[in-house]
Amino acid sequence: MAGPVFIALDFPGAEPTREFLNLFDAAKLKPAVKIGMELFYATGPDFVREIKAAGFPIFLDLKLYDIPNTVAKAVESVAALGVDYLTLHAAGGPTMLAAAHQSAPASLKLLAVTQLTSFSETEYQLVSQSQQTLAQSVVHLSQLSAQAKVAGVICSAWEAELINQQLPASFLKITPGIRLTGDDHQDQNRVASPNQAHKLGSNGIVVGRSITQASDPVAAYQRVVKEWSEND
Ligand SMILES: O=C(O)c1cc(=O)[nH]c(=O)n1[C@@H]1O[C@H](COP(=O)(O)O)[C@@H](O)[C@H]1O
């Protein structure tokens, strides 16, 4: 069954976010939402509580990356907000991932970012100077994340199938870089449509600008959900 469609609330502050979410209230919809760095740094924890109290499932995308003790304590602080998902970087390593897992209550799913969907193979090689391909790195980081018992990873849809060959399908593969047919890729490189992501084995998708910048965001969201779930 198709998992959640998270709308990335990449807005500069509380007011445009409330206006956007009011459109969904008017349509009696409570989509899962992602609060990332732009909105969180502008509004802070109280706004996360406000959105949570309004009934939206929340994915807090803070991409934690620090020493294990600091990340473990940050996870405790985030857990107190009652959010449902939280990101951290898989590159923080097994000790950091395990420390985060130990601090997280069962209600908080940790998602480890593997290689950003904005990365191309060329840019990945420039940064890593690795013998591995980008896809191999994503699979490797997914294996480390699974060993540390985090709930899943953030990857592009194009790696989801490879991860499923190595790990149980229940290990979450949440995929940004989603574009509806005809939309610009903008700064994303490894993009897929909602339908492709589903066929490739993603357990959930993250969609920002294809919905937030659409002339009718509710209709765009409904189109994404339809494409994402039509092979169920
Ligand atoms: O962790 C993320 O959510 C994330 C990881 C990644 O590899 N790529 C990626 O695009 N994202 C986020 O997913 C959203 C994608 O937004 P759009 O490109 O506008 O759909 C943004 O909020 C990004 O911060």
The ligand as an ORCA input file, in Angstrom:
! r2SCAN-3c Opt
* xyz 0 1
  O      15.500     15.480      3.799
  C      14.774     15.907      2.881
  O      13.582     16.074      3.054
  C      15.387     16.068      1.552
  C      16.452     15.250      1.262
  C      16.940     15.177     -0.047
  O      17.831     14.395     -0.367
  N      16.369     15.984     -0.986
  C      15.354     16.855     -0.692
  O      14.877     17.544     -1.614
  N      14.886     16.937      0.591
  C      13.823     17.929      0.932
  O      12.642     17.645      0.196
  C      12.014     18.851     -0.255
  C      11.942     18.826     -1.761
  O      11.312     19.977     -2.214
  P      10.917     20.175     -3.757
  O      12.158     19.974     -4.566
  O      10.405     21.578     -3.805
  O       9.862     19.128     -4.038
  C      12.836     20.008      0.313
  O      12.211     20.430      1.511
  C      14.189     19.388      0.634
  O      14.777     19.992      1.765
*
